[in-house]
C-alpha cells in the first residue's frame, strides 16, 4: 500500500453492522473514490472515478 493511501480518511457505510463483518470502507480522493475490504486493509483498494462512483451509488440506491 502506498503511503498516500494511509493519509486518506476511510469510512464505513452507516448500513454496516456492529459485528464488523462483511464491511467495505470508502475514501474520497481528489479525482477518485477508493474502496477496500475493512477486514484486510493491506490488500489493494479498488479505485473508481468519481463519475463512475456516482453512477454506482445511484444504481445501488434505486434512483
RAJO-V768604 format. One record per backbone hydrogen bond with DSSP energy under -1.0 kcal/mol. NH is the residue of the N-H (numbers start at 1). CO is the residue of the C=O. E is the energy in kcal/mol with one decimal. If there is no record, write none. Layout:
BEGIN
nh co e
NH CO E
NH CO E
END
This chain:
BEGIN
nh co e
5 2 -1.0
11 26 -2.1
16 13 -1.6
25 36 -2.8
26 11 -2.8
27 34 -2.2
29 32 -2.8
33 48 -3.1
34 27 -3.0
35 46 -2.6
36 25 -2.3
38 23 -1.8
40 37 -1.1
43 40 -1.4
46 35 -3.2
48 33 -2.8
50 31 -1.3
53 49 -2.5
54 50 -2.2
55 51 -2.0
56 52 -2.3
57 53 -2.7
58 54 -2.3
59 55 -2.4
60 56 -3.1
61 57 -2.1
62 59 -1.1
63 58 -2.0
END
